[in-house]
Amino acid sequence: MLTCPFCDAPEADRFEVEGHRYLVFRCMFTPEIDPRLSDPELADRLRSEYARGSATGHFRSMCDRLHLYVTQGDGARALTEDRRA
């Protein structure tokens, strides 16, 4: 089982849509993946593609901050608060 390269949330699902394969993590991060890669190869690819300092570092940094906001910050609290009271 793979984990999210941002927050280590576990893999929740894999699905295919119109010939493209996606990996869904419990935190809802959903990258497109190459179905020919093994799990260890996928883990390496996720780490390298979404690591800081890459050619698209600024974009990855912004995505990382948004991801953390939604999974652990104010966004997460708003999405998970109990509204039944």
TITIKE-875231 format. One record per atom (N, C-alpha, C): residue in one letter; x, y, z; atom name. Coordinates in pm, 1 decimal. Atoms other than C-alpha are relative to their C-alpha. Layout:
BEGIN
  aa        px        py        pz  at
   a         X         Y         Z  CA
...
//
This chain:
BEGIN
  aa        px        py        pz  at
   m      84.8    -117.4       0.0   N
   m       0.0       0.0       0.0  CA
   m      89.4     123.8       0.0   C
   l     -76.3    -123.9      10.9   N
   l     133.0     342.1     -96.3  CA
   l     -53.5     105.0      96.5   C
   t      42.9    -109.9     -86.5   N
   t     117.7     658.9     112.6  CA
   t      19.7     133.2     -72.8   C
   c      -4.5    -133.5      59.8   N
   c      64.7    1022.9      19.4  CA
   c     139.2      60.9      21.2   C
   p    -132.5     -60.5     -15.7   N
   p     394.9    1201.9     -48.9  CA
   p      -2.7     129.5      82.4   C
   f      11.8    -121.7     -79.2   N
   f     262.0    1506.0     142.8  CA
   f     -23.5     -29.2     147.8   C
   c      40.3      17.9    -140.0   N
   c     100.4    1374.4     459.4  CA
   c       3.7    -145.0      47.7   C
   d      -8.0     142.9     -32.8   N
   d     154.7     994.2     455.2  CA
   d    -135.1     -67.7      20.6   C
   a     130.7      66.7      -6.9   N
   a    -218.8     920.8     432.5  CA
   a       6.6    -126.2     -85.5   C
   p      -5.9     124.8      76.4   N
   p    -270.8     562.7     313.4  CA
   p     -82.0       4.9    -128.6   C
   e      73.3      16.1     125.8   N
   e    -388.3     466.6     -31.6  CA
   e    -142.2     -46.5      29.7   C
   a     139.6      37.8     -20.1   N
   a    -766.3     439.6     -53.2  CA
   a     -59.1     -73.4    -119.6   C
   d      60.6      60.4     118.9   N
   d    -839.7     339.1    -413.5  CA
   d      89.3      23.3    -120.9   C
   r     -59.8     -19.8     132.1   N
   r    -715.3     303.5    -770.0  CA
   r    -113.0     -18.0     -99.8   C
   f     105.0      13.8      99.7   N
   f    -939.3     360.1   -1068.2  CA
   f      49.0      51.5    -134.8   C
   e     -33.9     -40.7     135.4   N
   e    -929.6     416.4   -1442.1  CA
   e    -118.1      74.8     -61.1   C
   v     101.2     -80.5      67.6   N
   v   -1118.2     684.0   -1637.8  CA
   v      54.9      35.8    -138.0   C
   e     -36.1     -32.2     138.4   N
   e   -1099.3     712.2   -2016.1  CA
   e     146.9     -28.5     -30.4   C
   g    -136.0      41.7      29.8   N
   g    -769.5     526.7   -2033.3  CA
   g     107.9      58.1      89.6   C
   h     -96.4     -56.0     -94.1   N
   h    -603.5     718.0   -1748.0  CA
   h     -22.2     -65.4     136.0   C
   r       8.5      67.3    -129.6   N
   r    -525.6     550.6   -1417.2  CA
   r      36.6      97.7     111.6   C
   y     -20.2     -91.1    -112.3   N
   y    -544.2     735.7   -1083.8  CA
   y      13.9     -77.7     129.7   C
   l     -20.4      55.0    -132.9   N
   l    -436.1     662.8    -730.1  CA
   l     -60.4     100.2      97.4   C
   v      65.9     -89.1     -95.8   N
   v    -648.9     806.6    -448.5  CA
   v      50.5     -31.8     140.1   C
   f     -40.6      17.0    -139.4   N
   f    -514.7     862.9     -99.6  CA
   f    -114.3      44.5      89.7   C
   r     107.9     -31.6     -93.4   N
   r    -735.7     893.7     207.2  CA
   r     -17.9     150.6      19.4   C
   c       7.0    -145.5     -12.3   N
   c    -654.8    1266.7     218.2  CA
   c     -57.7      65.1    -125.1   C
   m      59.6     -41.4     126.7   N
   m    -803.5    1293.8    -134.9  CA
   m     100.4      48.0    -104.6   C
   f     -99.8     -27.7     103.4   N
   f    -473.8    1364.3    -315.3  CA
   f     -12.5    -111.7    -102.5   C
   t      30.5      98.1     104.4   N
   t    -530.6    1189.7    -650.5  CA
   t      88.7      22.0    -122.8   C
   p     -86.0     -16.8     116.8   N
   p    -232.4    1178.1    -887.0  CA
   p     -31.0    -103.0    -108.3   C
   e       7.7      96.9     109.5   N
   e    -244.6    1016.7   -1229.2  CA
   e     126.4     -84.2       5.4   C
   i    -115.4      89.6      -9.7   N
   i     -16.9     712.5   -1235.0  CA
   i      15.4     -82.2    -127.9   C
   d     -30.2      89.6     111.0   N
   d     147.3     489.1   -1493.0  CA
   d     -31.3    -142.6      46.8   C
   p      38.9     133.6     -47.4   N
   p     -22.3     146.7   -1458.0  CA
   p     107.0    -106.6     -21.9   C
   r    -106.5      97.6      25.4   N
   r     293.1     -27.6   -1583.8  CA
   r     102.1      -4.7     112.2   C
   l     -98.1      -5.3    -108.1   N
   l     490.6      71.1   -1271.6  CA
   l     -42.6     -86.0     118.3   C
   s      25.9      76.6    -122.6   N
   s     520.7    -154.0    -966.6  CA
   s     -21.2      98.7     115.5   C
   d      21.2     -88.2    -115.1   N
   d     429.2     -16.3    -622.0  CA
   d     128.7      69.3      44.7   C
   p    -123.9     -70.5     -37.8   N
   p     795.9      51.9    -529.9  CA
   p      39.2     107.7    -102.0   C
   e     -29.6     -99.5     103.5   N
   e     843.8     231.4    -863.0  CA
   e     -95.7     119.4      10.3   C
   l      97.3    -108.8     -18.0   N
   l     523.2     431.6    -805.0  CA
   l      37.6      88.2     118.8   C
   a     -39.6     -76.0    -119.0   N
   a     642.0     533.3    -458.2  CA
   a     117.6      91.3     -33.4   C
   d    -114.9     -82.1      40.3   N
   d     973.5     655.6    -604.3  CA
   d     -44.6     113.8     -90.8   C
   r      48.1    -102.2      94.0   N
   r     792.8     843.4    -883.0  CA
   r     -76.4     109.2      74.4   C
   l      75.5    -100.2     -76.8   N
   l     554.1    1013.7    -637.4  CA
   l      93.3      90.0      80.0   C
   r     -95.4     -79.5     -78.2   N
   r     842.9    1122.2    -415.4  CA
   r      77.9      95.1     -89.8   C
   s     -81.2     -85.2      87.1   N
   s    1044.8    1255.0    -707.7  CA
   s     -84.1     107.4     -69.0   C
   e      83.8     -97.8      69.5   N
   e     755.9    1428.4    -888.3  CA
   e     -56.8     106.1      92.6   C
   y      63.9     -93.5     -91.7   N
   y     611.8    1594.1    -579.5  CA
   y      94.2      49.7     108.7   C
   a     -99.0     -44.5     -98.8   N
   a     934.4    1664.1    -390.2  CA
   a      29.0     148.8     -15.5   C
   r     -41.5    -140.7       5.2   N
   r    1042.7    2016.2    -302.6  CA
   r     131.8       9.6     -76.0   C
   g    -125.9     -22.7      67.7   N
   g    1323.1    2164.2    -506.7  CA
   g       2.1     -49.1    -143.6   C
   s       4.5      44.6     138.6   N
   s    1210.1    2017.5    -836.8  CA
   s     -14.2     121.3     -90.9   C
   a      13.6    -109.8      96.1   N
   a    1179.8    2226.0   -1153.2  CA
   a    -130.0      77.8      21.8   C
   t     127.4     -66.1     -25.6   N
   t     823.0    2306.2   -1049.8  CA
   t     -19.0      21.5     150.7   C
   g       1.6     -12.2    -145.2   N
   g     911.0    2370.0    -684.1  CA
   g    -103.8      95.9      54.7   C
   h      98.3     -96.8     -50.2   N
   h     692.5    2678.7    -643.2  CA
   h    -140.5     -57.9      -6.0   C
   f     132.6      59.6      14.4   N
   f     384.8    2500.0    -778.5  CA
   f     -20.2    -110.2     103.6   C
   r      11.1     108.4     -98.2   N
   r     453.7    2197.2    -559.3  CA
   r     -14.3      56.2     140.5   C
   s       8.5     -60.9    -132.1   N
   s     502.8    2421.1    -257.2  CA
   s    -140.2      52.3      26.5   C
   m     135.7     -51.7     -16.2   N
   m     167.3    2590.0    -314.4  CA
   m     -99.2    -114.4      19.4   C
   c      88.3     116.0     -13.8   N
   c      -4.4    2253.5    -359.6  CA
   c      15.5     -63.3     137.9   C
   d     -27.5      58.2    -130.5   N
   d     163.0    2125.6     -44.7  CA
   d     -69.5      79.9     109.1   C
   r      65.4     -83.8    -101.1   N
   r      37.0    2421.5     158.7  CA
   r    -151.2     -15.6      -3.9   C
   l     144.4      18.9      12.8   N
   l    -315.7    2384.9      22.5  CA
   l     -40.8    -136.8      53.6   C
   h      27.2     136.1     -45.6   N
   h    -304.4    2011.2      87.6  CA
   h      -0.4      -5.9     153.0   C
   l      -6.5       0.2    -146.5   N
   l    -198.0    2064.8     450.5  CA
   l    -115.5      78.9      61.2   C
   y     113.1     -78.7     -49.0   N
   y    -464.8    2333.5     497.8  CA
   y    -127.2     -83.6       1.4   C
   v     122.4      79.5      13.0   N
   v    -736.0    2095.0     380.2  CA
   v       4.2    -125.0      86.4   C
   t      -7.5     124.6     -77.0   N
   t    -605.8    1789.7     565.9  CA
   t      29.0      21.2     147.7   C
   q     -39.3     -17.4    -139.8   N
   q    -472.5    1940.3     889.3  CA
   q     -27.1     138.4      56.0   C
   g      17.9    -137.4     -46.5   N
   g    -546.7    2314.1     909.1  CA
   g    -145.6      37.0      17.9   C
   d     136.1     -50.8     -17.1   N
   d    -855.6    2531.8     930.7  CA
   d     -97.4     -64.8     -97.5   C
   g      86.2      66.3      98.7   N
   g    -992.1    2371.6     614.2  CA
   g     -45.7    -135.2      48.3   C
   a      35.2     132.9     -51.3   N
   a    -983.3    2028.5     775.1  CA
   a    -101.0      11.2     113.2   C
   r      92.8     -17.1    -112.3   N
   r   -1156.2    2153.7    1089.0  CA
   r    -139.3      36.4     -51.4   C
   a     130.3     -39.8      55.1   N
   a   -1431.4    2316.3     882.3  CA
   a     -68.1    -116.7     -69.2   C
   l      57.6     113.0      73.0   N
   l   -1479.1    2002.5     675.9  CA
   l     -40.7    -115.9      90.4   C
   t      24.8     115.8     -85.4   N
   t   -1482.5    1761.4     968.5  CA
   t     -76.3      31.9     127.9   C
   e      71.5     -33.2    -124.1   N
   e   -1663.7    1953.4    1243.5  CA
   e    -137.4     -65.6       0.9   C
   d     130.6      62.6     -17.5   N
   d   -1974.8    1792.4    1381.1  CA
   d    -106.7     108.8      -3.6   C
   r     101.8    -104.7      16.7   N
   r   -2266.0    2006.0    1259.3  CA
   r    -136.1     -44.1      51.7   C
   r     129.6      51.4     -49.5   N
   r   -2537.1    1799.0    1428.4  CA
   r     -45.8      72.6     124.4   C
   a      35.3     -65.2    -128.2   N
   a   -2531.5    2008.4    1747.2  CA
   a     -94.1     116.1     -19.8   C
//
